[in-house]
Amino acid sequence: MDSFIPKKTDKEVISIRLPEKLLSNIDKFAVKYNLSRNEFINQCLTYAIEHIDEKK
């Protein structure tokens, strides 16, 4: 069995302000899909960026 070697991720800590209702919805979906709030937000942002219509 391989040894566990912790690795630093390439993520950076930031701070953002969100409307309460948006944060509540984020939390509901994160729980629904068994994800952390952070992971859910990361996946949403990645999806949004990958699907931006740059023609507009």
N, C-alpha and C positions, 0 to 999 in steps of 0.2 A: 504494500500500500504506500502511495506517495505521501510525503510529509506535507502538512499544511504550511504554506508560506504566504503570510499576509502581503498584499500588494496595495500600493497607493493607487486610487482611481484617478482618472483624468477629469473628475468633476470638480467644479468650483462652487463654493458656498456663496449664495447671493441672498438678498432680501427683496421681497416684492410686497406691495399692498394690493389686496383683493377685496372686492365687495363681499360683505358677509354672506349674501345669498349664493354667490359663486363658490365661495369656500365651502359652504354647506353642501352644495351639489357635488363638488370635488370629493368631499369626504364620503358622501353616500355612494358614489361610484367606486371609489377606492375600496370601500368595505365590500361592495357587491362583487368585485372582481378579485378580492383577497390580495390587494396590493397596498403598499404603503402610499401615503399621500404623495411623497416625493416621486416614487416610481410612476404613479398614475399621471402626475403632472408632466414628467419627462416624456412619457409615451404620447400624451396629448400634444405636447409641443412638437415632438418629432414628426408626428402624423400631420399636424397643421403645416409645418414648414415644407414637408415633402409634397404637399398637395396645394401649395399656393399657385394661383394662376398668375404667372408673371407677365402675361400678355396685357393685363389691365394696367 
